Amino acid sequence: MAEPHATPTLVRQYLLGLQSRITTAIADLDGGHFLVDPWEKAAHEPLQGSGITQILEGGTVFERAGCGFSHVSGPKLPPSATQHRPELAGAPFEAMGVSLVFHPRNPCVPTVHMNVRMLAAKNPQGQEVCWFGGGMDLTPYYGFDEDAVHFHQTCKDALAPFGEDKYPRFKKWCDEYFFLKHRNEPRGVGGVFFDDFSELGQDRSFAMLQAVGDAFLAAYLPIVQRRMGMAYTQRERDFQLYRRGRYVEFNLVWDRGTHFGLQSGGRTESILLSMPPLVSWAYQQRPEAGSPEAALTERFLTARDWV
């Protein structure tokens, strides 16, 4: 069967369906409800477009789970989008995507991030240039080998039809991207990440994007179901809040998606839905040697080959 042509209309339909499937599955697991907040940019704003922000807060399983769809256009690509495409600097653009971050209540359940997106712009010759980006990554507070292996194996299987090189390339890209340079520390156990991607052609690249988006629930839900009932104490909760500080630091200091949204005049509330509801920092906190907290940095926050 021929792959569907990656028109903006078809990409939009896919992304809206993906958002709906994911939030339905998460709400069913949690027992809570997502607030559905459609929004539209005002006519006088530099960025035009609309979106749907869905967020679940104070749930049984998820302390905060945000999943947003946006479809916007603007007169000028922001600098964060043209680092690798300088010929498109200042070009009008169209962007759409689904982005999510889920912060669980139980410290044994890892935080997860997933994003899939398409950007389109016209080059100086007037031709439309489309490229895709996305991926998913896992950020545990207490590490479990089988969780990391499952997550990576699901990512690898999703990318296998698009070439044997894709998983190792995108796994390495993820390890390098989700890295706190100011702390010389990975954000989590990684996953896959790709950006500015069009090398398979527009339609096949879109098919790869769909494969990644479609794999998310299979990659994450079994981990949640394994860990959500595990017992924990205030010690584990305190460590979770402390490690969430690293998540905030990365998103505000290094994340290109956050920068793109803020630089282009995006909707601030939706851009920052990735932030955890509670977080803490401590001055030069050092885990006790041999503790489960020390094991996180010693065993899991390293660029390992999980599969």
Salt bridges, closest charged atoms under 4 A:
GLU3 OE2 - ARG204 NH1 2.19
ASP37 OD2 - ARG267 NH2 2.93
GLU45 OE1 - LYS41 NZ 3.05
GLU57 OE2 - ARG64 NE 2.80
GLU63 OE2 - ARG237 NH2 2.77
GLU63 OE1 - ARG244 NH2 2.73
GLU94 OE2 - HIS71 NE2 2.70
ASP137 OD1 - HIS113 ND1 2.83
ASP137 OD2 - ARG187 NH2 2.91
ASP145 OD2 - ARG299 NH2 2.15
GLU146 OE1 - ARG226 NE 3.72
GLU146 OE2 - ARG227 NH2 3.05
ASP147 OD1 - ARG226 NH2 2.88
ASP147 OD2 - ARG227 NE 2.86
ASP165 OD1 - LYS166 NZ 2.92
ASP165 OD2 - ARG169 NH1 2.94
ASP175 OD2 - LYS171 NZ 2.80
GLU176 OE2 - LYS172 NZ 2.49
GLU185 OE2 - ARG243 NH2 2.92
GLU185 OE2 - ARG246 NE 2.88
ASP195 OD1 - ARG117 NH2 3.17
ASP195 OD2 - ARG256 NH1 2.85
ASP196 OD1 - ARG85 NE 3.66
ASP196 OD2 - ARG256 NH2 3.88
GLU199 OE2 - ARG169 NH1 2.94
ASP203 OD1 - HIS5 ND1 2.86
ASP214 OD1 - ARG21 NH2 2.97
GLU249 OE1 - HIS182 NE2 2.82
GLU249 OE1 - ARG183 NE 2.70
GLU293 OE1 - ARG235 NH2 2.55
ASP305 OD1 - LYS171 NZ 3.89
